[in-house]
Structures are given as structure tokens and as C-alpha cells.
Amino acid sequence: MVEVWLPYEETEISLSLPDPIDLRIEPRKLVPEKSEAKALEKIYSLLSELDEVRILDSFFLSEAEKRFIKRLLDKLEIDHTFVSEDPNIVIDIPRYDPIFLSKGSVSIYYLESNRDEVLKSLMKKIPVSYPDNLMDSLPDNVYFIDIIVNGGAEVYDVYISEGGGHWETLWRSYESLWSLKSELAPLIISSVGGWPWDSDISLVASSLMKIHQNMAGDGIAIVVGDGIVRDELFDMVANLDNINMFSSLPEVYLYHLRKLFTEVNKRLYFFGGLPSTLLKHLSVKSIKNIEWMLRTIPSRMKRSISLIEDALHLYPQLSAEYHEDVGEAEEG
């Protein structure tokens, strides 16, 4: 047997997988302390020089992302406020999102500036899109900050510019870091990403949707996450059919999660802290024991397994390195 570990809450869970096996690991990224310190210094150098730090309090930032940003600025001892109007700072943790696509500081500024229109379109199940002249709509007197993380709470790199000029460079870096290093196997075992992300229902839903959209139609996927359940979450799920307009980010994700899982039935299972009764309302299957589930899967499907340590930040496209390796193999 091969023992592997997946991020879960603030720790990890271990799994024993059959051997021999073609194990395709999509890992979190290790961040040297010097690299994180250098990235944080970039943020401090800018914000410490400003008279006020007014951060855009965007509808499209999850609670976990807001807490992460606040903890980071508190650590740097930067006084700041979150504002809904007239920000001079827009911060996000960039990631590919199944609803909002290339989500980062520039895109959330656009989404927030067009919030009513965007939410109305999402209620009509019209996919989010961005104008070709997106960069032209950005103000020159606002700093845009994108914090690339390692999947956990460590900062891998930071991109900062006045007016968002770093946007294209940021995504080249993000895609290089987080794109798939191998083709996804018929059997996928994935973590949402562990703390601080997997306690947020919006981010759990985003991860589930991403795996669902990219797994094989006849494949099997198991997703591991926590998920903090509050009383209002049950009411929210029970009333998804009666929503006339989204009033919170979790509503957006849960509405589209249920739509996706209802319309396209796949063998995707969730293991974690969310109650099975809640998941059933969302058309998500749940399991209580991963290794028991693995024993029920035919041996032929367990010959190749993709192990994803962080589904939330994964960029679900094959990397340039993969295509280069394939090209060289074909030439050989």
C-alpha cells in the first residue's frame, strides 16, 4: 500500500492506496521563508506610505478570503478599513473559478462595479464574461494587489500595480504555478485545500464544481473538505428555488452548484464536515469513510489515481511543460 496525505482543516488526513499504482500528484507549493518575507515586504512598502488604506469590500470576496487579507494586514501592522465606495486598494487571492473564471483584483473590481447586472445575469444562468476593454475601465488612482498563495496560508508571490497593469503577467505566473502537470486519471481524490479555505461554504462549492466540470464523465471523484455549518445555511439551501435575487456570495455558489450537479449526474462524493442532509438538498453525494469507498471501486479504476492537494487554486488546464514533454516523447 502507498500512504498519502491530504490537507484537511488545519491538519491532514492519511489514506492508504493500492500498490502498484500510477499516482499523479498535483501538489501544493512549498514557499521558502525568504520568498514569503520578500512578498510581504512588497505589500508593506506600498501600504505603509499611504495616508489611508481603504480596501474594496467586494460582494465577490468570500469570508475566508476577507479574513485572510485582514490577518495579513494585521500581521504587517497596517491600519486599514474595508469600504464599499471610493477604495484606493483592491486586493484578492487570484484563482480560476468555475463561475467567475479568472478571479482576481481586476475582475472583482469589474464585478463589483457592475454588481446588479452580473447578479441578474447569474440568476438567468448566463455565464460571467468580461469585456475586451476590461483594462480601460480601471481607475488610475487605485492600487491593485494580487496575492498568490501556496494553497495554504503562506504567500507565494505578490503582484501590485497602479491601474492593474500587472494583470496579464499575473495570470501567466498563476497558470504556470497551478496548472495540471499530468492528465487527470479516471479516479480523482482531491482536497479543497485545507485551512483557511475549506471552512468556507462558497470555496467548498467552488472546488466541488471545478472537479465536477473537469472529471471524466464515467470517472469517480472524492473531494475532502471541512465546511462550517451555521443555522442560516440550512434555510438558504431550503429556499434556493425561491430566490429572486442573490443577496450573498454563498447563495450564488450553492445555486449554481445544485444546478450543475442536478443537470449532469456524475459519481462525485464529498467527505467532510457538511451534513449529508444538507448535501442531499444540493444533489451532492456524501461518504463517511474514504478507504471504505475506495474498496468498493473496481481494481481497474484504481490503477491510475490523480491526487489533488488543492482543488480551490488549481488551474484545470494542462501545463506548458506537459505539452513539451508529450511533444518530445512523440518525436522520440
Phi and psi in degrees as a GROMACS rama.xvg file:
@    title "Ramachandran Plot"
@    xaxis  label "Phi"
@    yaxis  label "Psi"
@TYPE xy
-110.128  126.149  VAL-2
-94.2991  128.577  GLU-3
-127.842  162.553  VAL-4
-128.683  139.674  TRP-5
-124.344  137.531  LEU-6
-59.7438  136.049  PRO-7
-153.378  119.997  TYR-8
52.5719  -131.941  GLU-9
-95.7719  12.707  GLU-10
-134.297  -151.889  THR-11
-140.413  157.514  GLU-12
-115.878  146.048  ILE-13
-102.341  148.267  SER-14
-133.663  144.678  LEU-15
-105.714  118.697  SER-16
-108.507  150.754  LEU-17
-66.0163  148.642  PRO-18
-128.775  136.55  ASP-19
-77.1093  155.517  PRO-20
-155.351  144.032  ILE-21
-89.8954  94.8184  ASP-22
-97.5141  115.145  LEU-23
-105.718  102.166  ARG-24
-96.0735  128.617  ILE-25
-107.496  95.51  GLU-26
-86.1408  162.142  PRO-27
-69.7161  166.012  ARG-28
-103.727  134.359  LYS-29
-80.1142  134.726  LEU-30
-117.226  113.062  VAL-31
-60.7179  144.124  PRO-32
-56.9746  -36.8995  GLU-33
-64.6924  -37.0362  LYS-34
-66.8575  -42.3846  SER-35
-65.2859  -42.4221  GLU-36
-61.4999  -39.4568  ALA-37
-66.112  -40.6805  LYS-38
-65.0375  -43.4806  ALA-39
-65.5676  -33.1263  LEU-40
-64.6805  -33.9676  GLU-41
-59.4924  -44.7867  LYS-42
-66.4906  -45.7668  ILE-43
-62.7441  -41.755  TYR-44
-58.8111  -37.3006  SER-45
-77.4152  -56.1606  LEU-46
-68.6396  -30.8693  LEU-47
-69.9073  -16.3951  SER-48
-91.2312  -9.30263  GLU-49
-87.6911  144.015  LEU-50
-66.543  -37.8367  ASP-51
-136.804  146.316  GLU-52
-116.494  101.821  VAL-53
-110.266  105.677  ARG-54
-95.6931  135.204  ILE-55
-61.6913  120.496  LEU-56
-90.6054  82.8864  ASP-57
-84.6887  140.683  SER-58
-55.621  -29.4133  PHE-59
-92.2489  7.69669  PHE-60
-95.7136  129.162  LEU-61
-72.8212  163.581  SER-62
-61.3382  -38.8143  GLU-63
-65.4269  -38.5162  ALA-64
-67.4261  -40.0842  GLU-65
-64.0658  -42.8824  LYS-66
-63.521  -38.2895  ARG-67
-62.2671  -46.8263  PHE-68
-62.4772  -43.8991  ILE-69
-63.5609  -43.6438  LYS-70
-62.0379  -39.99  ARG-71
-64.4782  -44.6044  LEU-72
-70.349  -34.3793  LEU-73
-64.0715  -39.9254  ASP-74
-61.2344  -36.5681  LYS-75
-83.8315  -1.72378  LEU-76
58.5443  45.5267  GLU-77
-102.518  117.638  ILE-78
-69.4305  133.838  ASP-79
-154.682  160.1  HIS-80
-134.945  149.293  THR-81
-94.8229  127.981  PHE-82
-128.421  152.284  VAL-83
-94.6153  -14.9722  SER-84
-135.366  150.804  GLU-85
53.0245  53.8256  ASP-86
-77.7283  155.481  PRO-87
-112.396  -2.19638  ASN-88
-135.737  134.592  ILE-89
-123.179  120.429  VAL-90
-122.069  141.661  ILE-91
-151.797  166.274  ASP-92
-106.327  102.598  ILE-93
-65.4244  142.463  PRO-94
-163.944  156.284  ARG-95
-79.9064  131.269  TYR-96
-123.688  137.419  ASP-97
-66.2013  -18.949  PRO-98
-101.665  -49.0216  ILE-99
-98.4905  3.5766  PHE-100
60.6768  -122.625  LEU-101
-77.4595  91.5293  SER-102
-94.492  124.227  LYS-103
-168.387  -167.879  GLY-104
-60.2095  -44.0463  SER-105
-66.1574  -44.5711  VAL-106
-70.7046  -35.2116  SER-107
-72.1785  -27.4551  ILE-108
-64.7952  -43.8269  TYR-109
-63.9864  -45.8323  TYR-110
-61.689  -41.817  LEU-111
-68.1477  -38.5563  GLU-112
-66.557  -23.6972  SER-113
-122.029  34.9526  ASN-114
-56.3717  -50.711  ARG-115
-59.9606  -44.8527  ASP-116
-64.3201  -42.5158  GLU-117
-63.5385  -46.1798  VAL-118
-68.0236  -36.5046  LEU-119
-63.1324  -41.2152  LYS-120
-64.8968  -40.6424  SER-121
-66.3783  -34.4871  LEU-122
-62.7924  -32.8417  MET-123
-87.0081  5.52347  LYS-124
64.8808  30.1355  LYS-125
-90.0759  123.811  ILE-126
-61.6641  150.191  PRO-127
-68.3931  139.139  VAL-128
-142.042  160.401  SER-129
-121.776  143.546  TYR-130
-69.1953  153.781  PRO-131
-61.7591  -30.5666  ASP-132
-97.0757  33.6778  ASN-133
-52.0851  -44.521  LEU-134
-66.3563  -27.6873  MET-135
-70.8067  -18.9336  ASP-136
-88.2522  -0.377254  SER-137
-88.8068  141.49  LEU-138
-74.7419  145.164  PRO-139
-78.0788  -18.9318  ASP-140
-99.4088  18.9755  ASN-141
-119.776  134.842  VAL-142
-90.1463  132.442  TYR-143
-106.815  127.783  PHE-144
-124.871  126.967  ILE-145
-121.306  123.521  ASP-146
-106.53  108.275  ILE-147
-83.0941  126.335  ILE-148
-106.287  167.798  VAL-149
-86.222  3.36297  ASN-150
108.534  -31.5998  GLY-151
-99.8265  -134.975  GLY-152
-103.834  6.49644  ALA-153
-88.6119  143.659  GLU-154
-88.8175  122.664  VAL-155
-87.0869  -43.0726  TYR-156
-163.272  163.597  ASP-157
-135.197  136.293  VAL-158
-117.985  128.366  TYR-159
-134.667  135.633  ILE-160
-157.611  153.171  SER-161
-85.7911  118.469  GLU-162
89.9802  3.22658  GLY-163
78.624  20.8112  GLY-164
-65.098  -12.9371  GLY-165
-86.2476  -0.100956  HIS-166
-55.3753  -50.0948  TRP-167
-67.7733  -40.4147  GLU-168
-62.967  -40.7936  THR-169
-55.8327  -48.1581  LEU-170
-72.526  -28.4098  TRP-171
-64.3664  -41.2403  ARG-172
-67.6763  -44.8368  SER-173
-62.1292  -46.9334  TYR-174
-63.3661  -38.9455  GLU-175
-63.2757  -37.9908  SER-176
-76.4881  -42.6428  LEU-177
-110.149  2.06879  TRP-178
-74.0854  161.202  SER-179
-65.426  135.359  LEU-180
-93.4883  -9.35423  LYS-181
-154.848  162.755  SER-182
-65.415  144.06  GLU-183
-69.0109  135.185  LEU-184
-78.0117  165.501  ALA-185
-61.5835  -25.4046  PRO-186
-113.696  122.017  LEU-187
-117.472  131.398  ILE-188
-120.559  121.258  ILE-189
-136.716  145.24  SER-190
-98.6007  147.382  SER-191
-59.4293  -36.8505  VAL-192
142.695  -3.69038  GLY-193
74.6837  -171.382  GLY-194
-64.8761  140.632  TRP-195
-97.5938  14.3276  PRO-196
-91.7472  -35.7517  TRP-197
-80.1455  3.7236  ASP-198
-91.1796  -7.45501  SER-199
-98.2708  120.072  ASP-200
-62.5038  -33.3342  ILE-201
-64.374  -41.7817  SER-202
-76.0142  -32.3046  LEU-203
-62.6716  -46.4731  VAL-204
-62.3233  -41.6737  ALA-205
-59.873  -42.8225  SER-206
-66.9108  -42.6112  SER-207
-60.7753  -43.5533  LEU-208
-64.608  -39.9031  MET-209
-63.6613  -44.9976  LYS-210
-64.8403  -43.322  ILE-211
-58.6669  -43.3274  HIS-212
-69.897  -24.4853  GLN-213
-111.605  -7.12502  ASN-214
-78.1335  159.095  MET-215
-67.4175  147.933  ALA-216
-60.0402  -34.276  GLY-217
-103.532  16.1872  ASP-218
-88.6917  -175.671  GLY-219
-132.823  138.16  ILE-220
-134.822  140.816  ALA-221
-122.51  124.45  ILE-222
-115.023  131.223  VAL-223
-107.655  126.821  VAL-224
-161.213  167.879  GLY-225
-91.8967  -90.0854  ASP-226
92.3139  105.538  GLY-227
-84.8611  126.389  ILE-228
-102.64  122.492  VAL-229
-110.245  158.297  ARG-230
-55.6534  -39.1869  ASP-231
-67.3888  -18.8752  GLU-232
-65.986  -40.4502  LEU-233
-62.0411  -42.9035  PHE-234
-63.9588  -39.6656  ASP-235
-62.2755  -46.6563  MET-236
-65.5338  -40.6315  VAL-237
-64.353  -25.4673  ALA-238
-105.602  14.6841  ASN-239
-59.2682  -33.4527  LEU-240
-72.7777  -15.3822  ASP-241
-104.673  7.10672  ASN-242
-74.0599  129.496  ILE-243
-98.0842  -28.264  ASN-244
-155.12  139.004  MET-245
-66.5302  132.769  PHE-246
-112.39  -5.21128  SER-247
-152.977  158.483  SER-248
-64.6645  -41.1221  LEU-249
-55.7087  -37.1862  PRO-250
-59.8752  -42.0033  GLU-251
-59.7504  -49.0878  VAL-252
-68.3204  -44.5403  TYR-253
-67.9494  -36.8525  LEU-254
-60.5109  -47.3215  TYR-255
-77.4555  -29.9993  HIS-256
-61.3979  -49.4495  LEU-257
-64.0738  -40.5446  ARG-258
-58.1061  -48.054  LYS-259
-63.5508  -47.4977  LEU-260
-71.6505  -27.2799  PHE-261
-76.5405  -42.0544  THR-262
-78.3032  -31.9145  GLU-263
-125.006  99.1129  VAL-264
-81.0316  117.305  ASN-265
-128.959  162.074  LYS-266
-86.3513  74.7706  ARG-267
-114.688  132.949  LEU-268
-127.12  144.275  TYR-269
-111.694  134.042  PHE-270
-121.114  124.907  PHE-271
161.64  -152.216  GLY-272
-87.0599  -4.41442  GLY-273
-82.2619  131.697  LEU-274
-62.3576  144.609  PRO-275
-62.4616  -31.5969  SER-276
-64.8207  -39.3858  THR-277
-67.475  -45.6951  LEU-278
-63.568  -35.6227  LEU-279
-61.5188  -39.2634  LYS-280
-63.2199  -24.6767  HIS-281
-95.7555  3.89447  LEU-282
65.1968  28.7099  SER-283
-105.156  127.573  VAL-284
-79.4149  144.597  LYS-285
-124.907  153.718  SER-286
-132.592  156.25  ILE-287
-105.603  -12.6829  LYS-288
-147.894  115.98  ASN-289
-69.8791  -44.2749  ILE-290
-67.0854  -32.6264  GLU-291
-62.9748  -43.5241  TRP-292
-60.6108  -41.4017  MET-293
-63.4101  -34.2916  LEU-294
-67.5968  -22.4019  ARG-295
-84.8123  -9.11607  THR-296
-87.6577  134.539  ILE-297
-55.7597  144.999  PRO-298
-57.7358  -35.7919  SER-299
-61.6624  -29.149  ARG-300
-81.411  -13.113  MET-301
-98.2844  7.06119  LYS-302
-72.8572  -29.3692  ARG-303
-129.772  127.44  SER-304
-133.66  130.396  ILE-305
-92.7627  126.141  SER-306
-111.561  111.571  LEU-307
-106.733  117.714  ILE-308
-81.0802  -18.904  GLU-309
-151.641  93.0141  ASP-310
-71.5659  -31.1062  ALA-311
-59.7652  -45.2807  LEU-312
-96.4643  -2.84593  HIS-313
-60.2256  136.48  LEU-314
-99.5086  109.701  TYR-315
-81.5324  47.4499  PRO-316
-129.108  147.681  GLN-317
-68.0488  139.497  LEU-318
-71.6295  162.432  SER-319
-62.575  -35.8646  ALA-320
-61.9166  -38.622  GLU-321
-62.139  -47.1155  TYR-322
-64.3134  -35.8739  HIS-323
-64.7668  -43.3625  GLU-324
-63.4193  -42.7982  ASP-325
-63.3082  -42.9811  VAL-326
-61.1599  -43.6004  GLY-327
-64.9383  -38.7512  GLU-328
-64.9851  -39.2874  ALA-329
-68.8394  -37.6306  GLU-330
-67.1274  -37.2154  GLU-331
